[in-house]
């Protein structure tokens, strides 16, 4: 196995002509039973001539749990013989908001599908259109942090199996962002035979190293211990969705780094994804909170999975300005991916946590190119 550290700056922007579509969930419909997931909304194309076909569906996971999945393919049908790719969100908005924004040239799903891949986006239970556990309809302090990694892995397995039924004999490439990378790594360590490639972006790994965000998750009366009053979920407003992103961008004029249309669409789509968002003022979406507890534990060295158990080609990507992952996570993965036939580490100079939503020259292009090259090689 060879490990290579690449810090190449992208020299050109992907020449992709992308016409995006909008996914929305009605804010006027609040489900009475959590066993019935939010229905996928009608897709409204931004142009009468779209290059990509989209299909929204549900995949059953645990009893009573339906996982919202979107398939994106080039209309030419050229994805028939390409590696299927599954995109997995992190602890912010779900995958439809993160990877398929209705802003031209900013849909990761379209970027990958344009190169002939069948691309799938999934939402772990509790996110976007997937079934929301009943505790998300109760006051947060009445229950412990909701949606564990074990539950996330069950949801990923259900979707991977569904994809493989549609593409007999093919393994699935997993691309996970932040906590999604942790979930994808945990899943792969137990299911190598189903995975063709593992790609982790800005993800924590179980290594004891300083983590600035940990302070905000701690028990204020007992530093070094997770806050026992964290609750089942958190609420995130439009302003909250951009707060850390804005803090990470080292320019006063954020528009030089991030297209204002992207920021606006990110806020709008995230809030639309929760049918109860408009019932609170200001509007806010519910986000299950177990990922914070487990991330806190990861940063203190607790391992939920071991990189040595990964036996598929693995790419680990980190933006240099990421506030979530740490250099120590890369070093630990680099040292422990001893059984992966191929393992690569890519550091994107000046890349933020949200680099695939930043302007092309701010890391987006290099990330897309790295994923496509690794999946296709």
Residue pairs with C-beta under 8 A, 6 or more apart in sequence:
1 337
1 338
1 339
1 340
1 341
1 342
1 343
2 342
2 343
3 334
3 337
3 343
3 344
3 345
4 344
4 345
5 345
5 346
5 347
6 344
6 345
6 346
6 347
6 370
7 346
7 347
7 348
7 349
8 366
9 349
9 366
10 360
10 361
10 363
10 365
10 366
10 369
12 365
13 360
13 361
13 365
14 111
14 360
14 365
14 368
14 369
16 105
16 110
16 111
16 114
17 51
18 51
18 104
18 105
18 106
18 107
18 110
18 111
18 114
19 45
19 46
19 47
19 49
19 50
19 51
19 52
19 104
20 46
20 100
20 101
20 102
20 103
20 104
20 106
20 107
20 110
21 43
21 44
21 45
21 46
21 50
21 52
21 54
21 100
21 102
22 43
22 44
22 46
22 102
22 269
23 40
23 41
23 43
23 56
23 70
23 96
23 100
23 102
23 269
24 41
24 42
24 44
24 269
24 272
25 38
25 39
25 40
25 41
25 128
25 129
25 272
25 273
25 274
25 275
26 41
26 275
27 271
27 272
27 274
27 275
27 276
27 277
27 278
28 275
28 278
29 38
29 39
29 275
30 275
30 276
30 279
31 37
31 38
31 132
31 275
34 64
34 131
34 132
34 133
34 134
34 136
34 137
35 64
35 131
36 66
36 131
37 58
37 66
37 68
37 129
37 130
37 131
37 132
38 68
38 128
38 129
38 130
38 132
38 275
39 129
40 56
40 57
40 58
40 68
40 70
40 129
41 56
43 54
43 56
46 102
46 104
50 75
51 74
51 75
51 110
51 114
52 72
52 73
52 74
52 75
52 109
52 110
52 113
52 114
53 71
53 72
53 73
53 74
53 75
54 70
54 71
54 72
55 70
55 71
56 68
56 69
56 70
56 129
57 68
57 69
57 70
57 71
58 66
58 67
58 68
58 69
58 129
59 66
59 67
59 69
59 122
59 158
59 159
59 162
60 66
60 67
60 158
61 67
61 125
61 154
61 155
61 158
61 159
62 125
62 151
62 154
62 155
64 131
65 125
65 130
65 131
65 155
66 130
66 131
67 122
67 123
67 124
67 125
67 130
67 131
67 155
67 158
67 159
68 94
68 96
68 122
68 123
68 128
68 129
68 130
69 120
69 121
69 122
69 123
69 159
69 162
70 95
70 96
70 100
70 109
70 120
70 121
71 118
71 119
71 120
72 100
72 107
72 109
72 110
72 113
72 118
72 119
72 120
72 121
73 79
73 113
73 118
73 119
74 113
74 114
74 116
78 116
79 113
79 116
79 117
79 118
81 116
82 115
82 116
82 117
82 118
83 117
83 170
83 171
83 172
83 173
83 196
83 197
83 375
83 376
84 117
84 118
84 119
84 120
84 163
84 167
84 170
84 172
84 173
85 112
85 117
85 118
85 119
85 120
85 172
85 173
85 174
85 175
85 375
86 120
86 121
86 122
86 156
86 159
86 160
86 163
86 172
86 173
86 174
86 175
87 95
87 98
87 99
87 108
87 109
87 119
87 120
87 121
87 122
87 175
87 177
87 180
88 95
88 122
88 124
88 156
88 174
88 175
88 176
88 177
88 180
88 181
88 183
88 184
89 95
89 97
89 98
89 99
89 123
89 124
89 127
89 177
89 180
90 98
90 176
90 177
90 178
90 179
90 180
90 181
90 202
90 291
90 324
91 178
91 179
91 287
91 291
91 292
91 295
92 98
92 178
92 236
92 241
92 270
92 287
93 127
93 128
93 241
93 266
93 269
93 270
93 273
93 285
94 123
94 124
94 127
94 128
94 129
94 130
94 273
95 121
95 122
95 123
95 127
95 128
96 121
96 123
96 128
96 129
96 269
96 273
97 128
97 266
97 269
97 270
97 273
98 108
98 177
98 357
99 107
99 108
99 109
99 121
99 356
100 107
100 108
100 109
100 110
100 121
101 107
101 262
101 265
101 266
101 269
101 357
102 265
102 269
103 259
103 261
103 262
103 265
105 360
106 259
106 262
106 265
106 357
106 364
108 356
108 368
109 119
109 121
111 368
111 372
112 119
112 368
112 371
112 372
112 375
113 119
115 372
115 376
117 375
118 163
118 167
120 159
120 163
120 172
122 130
122 155
122 156
122 159
123 129
123 130
124 130
124 147
124 151
124 152
124 155
124 156
124 183
125 131
125 132
125 133
125 147
125 151
125 152
125 155
125 288
126 132
126 133
126 136
126 146
126 147
126 233
126 286
126 287
126 288
127 273
127 287
127 288
128 273
129 273
130 155
132 286
133 146
133 147
133 232
133 288
135 142
135 143
135 146
135 232
135 233
136 146
136 232
136 233
136 286
136 288
138 232
139 231
140 231
140 232
140 233
140 234
140 235
140 289
141 229
141 231
142 231
142 232
143 231
143 232
144 230
144 231
144 232
144 290
145 230
145 231
145 232
145 233
145 288
145 289
145 290
145 291
145 292
145 293
146 232
146 233
146 288
146 289
146 290
147 288
147 289
147 290
147 291
148 290
148 294
149 182
149 183
149 186
149 290
149 291
149 294
149 304
152 183
152 186
153 183
153 186
153 187
153 190
156 174
156 183
156 184
156 187
157 187
157 191
157 194
160 172
160 174
160 187
160 191
160 194
160 195
161 194
163 172
164 170
164 171
164 172
164 194
170 196
171 193
171 194
171 195
171 196
171 312
172 194
172 195
172 196
173 195
173 196
173 197
173 198
173 199
173 375
174 184
174 187
174 188
174 195
174 197
174 198
174 199
175 184
175 199
175 201
175 371
176 182
176 183
176 184
176 185
176 199
176 200
176 201
176 203
177 201
177 202
177 203
177 356
178 201
178 202
178 203
178 204
178 324
178 325
178 353
179 203
179 204
179 291
179 294
179 295
180 203
181 199
181 200
181 201
181 202
181 203
182 200
182 203
182 204
182 205
182 294
182 295
182 298
182 304
184 198
184 199
184 200
185 198
185 200
185 203
185 205
185 305
185 307
185 310
186 304
186 305
187 195
188 195
188 198
188 310
188 312
188 314
189 305
189 306
189 307
189 309
189 310
190 305
190 309
192 309
192 310
192 311
192 312
195 312
196 312
196 313
196 375
197 312
197 313
197 314
197 315
197 374
197 375
198 310
198 312
198 313
198 314
198 315
199 314
199 315
199 316
199 317
199 371
199 374
199 375
200 314
200 315
200 316
200 317
200 333
201 317
201 318
201 356
201 367
202 317
202 318
202 319
202 322
202 324
202 325
202 353
202 355
203 316
203 324
203 325
203 329
204 211
204 295
204 298
204 299
204 324
204 325
204 326
204 329
205 298
205 307
205 329
205 332
205 333
206 297
206 298
206 301
206 302
206 303
206 304
206 305
206 332
207 298
207 299
207 301
207 328
207 329
207 331
207 332
208 299
208 300
208 301
209 299
209 326
209 328
209 329
210 326
211 296
211 299
211 326
212 323
213 295
213 299
213 323
213 324
214 296
214 299
214 300
215 223
217 226
217 227
217 230
217 292
217 293
217 295
217 296
218 224
218 225
218 226
218 227
218 296
219 225
219 226
219 227
219 228
220 227
226 293
226 296
226 297
230 289
230 292
230 293
231 289
232 288
232 289
233 286
233 287
233 288
233 289
234 286
234 287
234 289
234 292
235 280
235 284
235 285
235 286
235 287
236 270
236 284
236 285
236 287
237 282
237 283
237 284
238 267
238 270
238 271
238 282
238 283
239 282
240 284
241 266
241 267
241 270
242 263
242 266
242 267
244 323
244 353
245 258
245 263
245 352
245 353
245 354
246 254
247 323
248 321
248 322
248 323
248 352
248 353
248 354
249 257
249 258
249 352
250 321
250 350
251 257
254 260
254 263
256 359
257 352
257 358
257 359
257 362
258 354
258 357
258 358
258 359
258 362
259 359
262 357
266 357
270 285
271 277
271 278
271 283
271 284
271 285
273 285
274 284
274 285
274 286
276 286
277 283
277 284
277 285
294 304
295 324
297 304
298 304
299 326
306 336
307 314
307 332
307 333
307 336
307 337
307 338
307 340
308 336
308 337
308 338
308 339
309 339
310 337
310 339
310 340
311 339
311 340
311 341
312 340
312 341
313 340
313 341
313 342
313 343
313 374
314 333
314 337
314 340
314 342
314 343
314 344
315 343
315 344
315 345
315 346
315 370
315 371
315 374
316 330
316 333
316 334
316 343
316 344
316 345
316 346
317 345
317 346
317 347
317 348
317 367
317 370
318 325
318 327
318 329
318 330
318 345
318 346
318 347
318 348
318 351
319 347
319 348
319 350
319 351
319 352
319 353
319 355
319 363
320 347
320 348
320 349
320 350
320 351
321 350
321 351
321 352
321 353
322 351
322 352
322 353
323 353
324 353
330 345
330 347
333 343
333 345
334 343
334 345
337 343
344 374
346 366
346 370
348 355
348 363
348 366
348 367
349 363
350 362
350 363
351 358
351 362
351 363
351 366
351 367
352 358
352 362
352 363
355 362
355 363
355 364
355 367
356 363
356 364
356 367
356 368
357 364
358 364
